[in-house]
Amino acid sequence: MNIKKAKEQIISTVKAYLAKDELGRYMIPQNKQRPIFLVGPPGIGKTEIMSQIASELGIGLLSYSMTHHTRQSALGLPIIRKGEYKGEQFDVSEYTMSEILASVFSLMNRSGLESGILFLDEINCISETLMPIMLQFLQYKVFGGHKLPEGWIVVTAGNPPEYNNSVREFDIVTLDRLKVIEAAPDLNVWKEYAYSGNVHGSVLTYLEIKPQNFYKIEAVAGGKRFVTARGWDDLSRVITVYEKLAMKPDGDLIKQYIHNNSIADDFAVYYELYDKYKSDYKVDQILSGDASDEIKNRARQAKFDERYSLLGLLIESVNAQVRLVLDRDELLTELKPSVSEGKQQDDPKAYFADLAQKCRSERERFAESGSLSAKKEELLISLVRVYEGFRVCDDAASMYMSEVERFRRILTEAKDHFSNLFDFCEEVFGTGQEMLILVTELAANPLTARFISAYGCPEYHKYDKSLMFYERRIELINEIEAVSDNEKSTD
């Protein structure tokens, strides 16, 4: 399955393990809660989805790479205590609390959360001496006589043996104590994350044109050549920062993230073109409805790769606007009740100062729990900024209305840019392949799909409906050609 389905499976499992009956008992007792074993090739997002899951479920997350642990750090150090049985004194070996379990209790104390996920990565790379201890923990959730608190779910992860020489294959005894979920790379699923995560447009369009270069691991003389989803994501982030700093990403930089020279060189050439198109096509003019005849004619005469890159540039720009609109909408939704409440306060400034502090504390609490998502952090930072503004002004309601007016302006601009985007594509490309790509990408992108659902886009619905007939016509033509070819082959 892909990583998105794996995430859904883990969420369902965690919910089931945390479910209680009418007497407050866990419906699946802790000793019957099979730890999850998420297995898949490196760099597909196994670690990333764990923080997403914890954030979405509002529970804690503690992550450990098991390759760094020894028998002592996992089990604890032995200590001797005095015991007595039937009047006879004797020495008993016990263990101090495991570093891992101690960290769980520490997180609970800091965050106030009673439930969470203990994520043990690279579980199938542990040493031989750790295997018996880990087997006991997987079944009984106990390290050295100390038990994992109830409400904490064990999730493990690892790579298949073909990707890591240190991996040891689990035997049936071990596998029979795990809930195994296998995940594989999937470009379409990664693109959903990429749109929401603001992955650079050059990466998205390049991989759409050459999907075979999304994920590749090859054994060669002297080592391995590899390209992973993590590599593309990290490269995207550094390209974005380089551009903001007016520095130019080059082939040497790209090879530090894409460990396959032919793919790295190919992307470096593509990025140069993509960057050039950004300047040549003047995307802002197109979206403002002011594209020159020169730009339109060039787009009409362009080869498909250039046309696709142009579509990518346009979608990238619209996506940035959509993100701003959706973030501002969420912020205003959070602010509205507090503005109304602030009017009723004897000391509104103290009220807003208190709200700002609560947001700071909430951010710290989520950070302590390991479940602070980037989106949640952005919202809390924005709330603090606005509440601090309310605290020092004499009329919070007027300041709030100024924020609302600003939101209306950016929403109107975004809707106009959507209309101009469709008008440009129809005028230049017609309603064929390029329009189909545009509509498909906007539907697959979680941000633009939310925007269209919330605020409407008549042009999208118009072309979406007409392209459904276009697609069906293409399918019928292909079916007819297939039947015709069949008949020829039997003659």
Secondary structure, DSSP 8 states (H G I E B T S, - for coil): -BHHHHHHHHHHHHHHHH-B-TTS-BSS-GGG---EEEE--TTSSHHHHHHHHHHHHT-EEEEEEGGG--HHHHH--EEEEEEEETTEEEEEEEE---HHHHHHHHHHHHH--S-EEEEEESGGG--GGGHHHHHHHHHH-EETTEE--TTEEEEEEE--GGG-TT-----HHHHTTSEEEE-B--HHHHHHHHHHTT--HHHHHHHHH-GGGSSEEEEETTEEEEE-HHHHHHHHHHHHHHHHTT----HHHHHTT-B-HHHHHHHHHHHHHHHHHHHHTTHHHHHTT---HHHHHHHHHS-HHHHHHHHHHHHHHHHHHHHHHHHHHHHHHHHHHHHHHHHT-SSHHHHHHHHHHHHHHHHHHHHHHT---HHHHHHHHHHHHHHHHHHHSS-HHHHHHHHHHHHHHHHHHHHHHHHHHHHHHHHHHTTSHHHHHHHHHHHHSHHHHHHHHHH--HHHHHHHHHHHHHHHHHHHHHHHHHHHHHHHHH-
